[in-house]
Amino acid sequence: MKKLISALCVFAMVFMFFSCEEEKSNTTNLKISLTDAPADYQEINIDIIGVEVIINDTKINLDATAGVYNLLDFVNGKDTVLVDQPVPPGTISQIRLILGENNTIKVNDEIIDLTTPSAQQSGLKLNVHADFEPAFAYEYTIDFDAAKSIVHTGNDKYILKPVLRVFTQAVSGAIKGIVDPAESKPLIYAISAANDTVSTSADTVSGNFAFLGMPEGLYDLEFEPGDTLFDEVTLDDVPVNIGEITVLDTIPIPLKP
């Protein structure tokens, strides 16, 4: 009975591992950052309570880092990450930045409320159109033009009328392949020129393996069989290009001499 329970536990762990790997290969990682252009104020504090995207005509509430952000902390190339998570692949058509009511500006050492027009209650909408491919990572940067977003009225009030733009890029590639035979059960390492190492395992039935979300560069792949009957294999200088999947020929894992 103990052996049966142990076997079931191992089976469950293997099933969960490959289920997670399959899930990763069917998602896209989305990162959204916030940056700003300089403005002639001491502070511009924006209350961000959420971020939404529309992918495949479906609204998705993202796990955003909510909080009050001083936009002037993120000028001259600085930014802050609002979202970094997997999302479904497909076509993204819109990003919405949801603001709360705690928006203020600091002028002459005085904190003044920023009035936000009611039309913005549904979120600041940024229309985009891009196709997200599975196994890649994408970054969006929201550029909040603070100087153009603040309207100073005649009665000494300040109104927030955000002027934003967004730009994106694919920031990773992927490697996919098959080992033969699958029964060799290799642990596979991808080693970059800087000696950064990531690892994965081949499916014990199909022999399929994948490295997802890989930075661009050349990698050495080392295959270390889990079955001691098989010999190790090394592939040198496997290229990873941004926005591309490097598909390898079937890698034979030989028996030891």
N, C-alpha and C positions, 0 to 999 in steps of 0.2 A: 504493500500500500504506500509506504514512504517513497519507494522508487517511482510509483505511478504519479504521486503528487509532485515529486521533483520534476518528472518529465513534463507534466502539465504546466508547471511554472516556467520551465525553460521555453516550452512552446509558446506560452503567452507572451513572454518577453520578446522572443524573436518576432512574433506576429505584430506586437506593438511597434517594434523598431522599424520593420519594413512598411507598416502602415504610415508611420511618421515620415519615412523617406518618400513614400508615394505622395503623401499630402504636400510635402515641401516642393516636389517636382511639379505639382499642379497649382502652385500659387506664385504670386509675384510679390517681391518685397517693396514696399512703398515708404519712402522717407520724405517728410515735408519739413522744411526749415523756414525760419523767418529772418529777414534782413531788412535794412533801412538805409535811406539816404540821409545825410546830415540836415539838420534844421536849426534855426536860431531860437531855440528854447532850452530851458534847463532840463526839463523832463517832459516826455509824452508817454503817459502810462495807459496802456490798452488792456482791457479785461477780456482775455480770451477764455471762453468757457467750453468750446468744442470745435471740432473740425469734421466736416462731412465730405464725402465724395460721391459722385454718381458714376457707377461702372455698369455697363450693359443695361442702362436705363433703370438701375436699382440704386436707391440711396443707401449708403453705408455710413453708420456712425463710427468714427475711428477712435482709437484709444489715445486721445490727445493729452498732452501735459498741460492742463489748464492752469491759469494764473494771471496775475497782472504783470505785464512786461513793459519796461521802459524801452521804447523803440530806440532811443539814442544810445543804448548799450550795444546796439548791433549795427554800427556804421563802419565804413571803411573796410569792408570785406568780412566783418564779423557776422555770425549768425547764431541762432539757437534752434535746436531740434524740437519741433512740436509733435511729430508723429514718426514712428519707425516700426512698421509691422507688416505682416503678410496680408495680401488682399487677393481676391479672385483675378485671374487674367481676363483680358477682354478690352473693351474700349472705354476709356475714361473721358467723360464729357464735361464735368464740372467739379470744382473744389469750392466748398463754402466754409468761410471762417466765421464762426458764431461768436458774437461779442456779448458780454454782460453789461451791467450798468455802471460799473466802478471804473469809469474812464476819466482821467484827470490830466491837467497840464500844469507845469510849474513855470511861472513867469515872475521875475523879480522876487524870488524866494517865496512866492505865494502859490499854494496849491488851489487850482480852480477846476471846477467840474467841467467836463466836456459834454455838451449836449449832443446826443446821437439821434438823428432823424428816425422816426418810427418805421420808415420804409426799409431800414436795415435790420429789423427784428428777425427776419427770416434768414439772415446771414449775408455776409459779403460774398457775392458770387463771382467766381473767376471761371470763365468759360475756356475750356481747353479741349483738345481732341488729340488723343494719342492711343496707340494700341499697346497694351501690356502683354508681353509674351511670358509664358510660364518659365520658371527657372532663372529669371533675370531679376535684377534689382534696379529700381528707378528712384531718382531724387527730383523733388520739386522744391524750388525756392520761391517763396512769396516775398516780393520786394515792396515794402510798405513805404511809399513816398511821404514822409512825415511833413515836409515843408508845404506840399500841395494839399495835404489832407486836413489841415487846420484852417478854419475860416474865422477871422476875428471880426465880429460885428461892431456896429457903431455904438451899441449900448454896453460895450466892454464885455461881451460874452464870447465864448469860444465854442465853435461847432465842429464836430468830427464828421467830415465827409471824405471817407477813405479813398485814396487813389492808389491802386495796387496794380502790379503786373506779376506774372508768374512765368518761370522758365523751367525746363526739365531736361534731363539727360539719362540715358542708360549708363549705369556705372559699373556693370559687371558682365561677365560672360559665364560659360559653363563648359564642363567636360562630361561627355557620356561615352560609355563603351560596354563591352561584354567580355567576360573571361570564359575560357573554355579549357577544361571542364568546370562546370559550376561546383562540382563536388570538391574542388580544391579549396573552396571557402577562404579566399584571400582577404586579409586586411590591407587596404590600399592607402598609401600616403601620397599626398601632393605637396612637394617641397619647392618653394619659390627661390629665386636668386638670393633673396635676403634671409634664406633659411627659415622662413615662416612655414609651418607645417599644419595641414588639415588632413583628416582621415575619414574614410568611409569603408563600408563592406559591400561585397558583391552579393546579390540575391543568390541564395543557395539552390534555387530551382532554375531560374532563367540565366543566371550569371551576369545580369545587368548591374551596372553601377553608375553613379553620377556624382559630380562635384558641382554644386550650385552656388550662385552668387560669388564667383571668383573674381578678384581684381585682375586687371589686364597684366600679361607678362608671360614668361616661360616657366614651366614647371617640370620637375623630374617626378615621375610616378614610380613608386616602389610597391610591388605586390608581394606580400608575405603570406604564403598559404597557411591556413589553419590546419590542414591535413599534412602531416610530416612526410608523406610519400611524395609530395610535390616540391619543386625547386622554386627559389625566388626569381622574380623577373623585374627588370628596371627599364623604363622608357625615359629617354632624355629629351629635354627641350620640347615639351608639348605646349603649343601656343594657346593662350586664351586671349580673345579679342572682345572688346566691349560690344555688347549687343549680339553676340554670336554664340552658337553652341558648337564646340569642337567635338565632332563625332569620330571616334577612333575605330580602326579596324578591329576585328575580334582578336583579343590577346590570348595566345595559347600559353597555358601554364604547364610546363613539362614535368614529367616524373624525374625524380633524382636518378642520376646514373648509378 
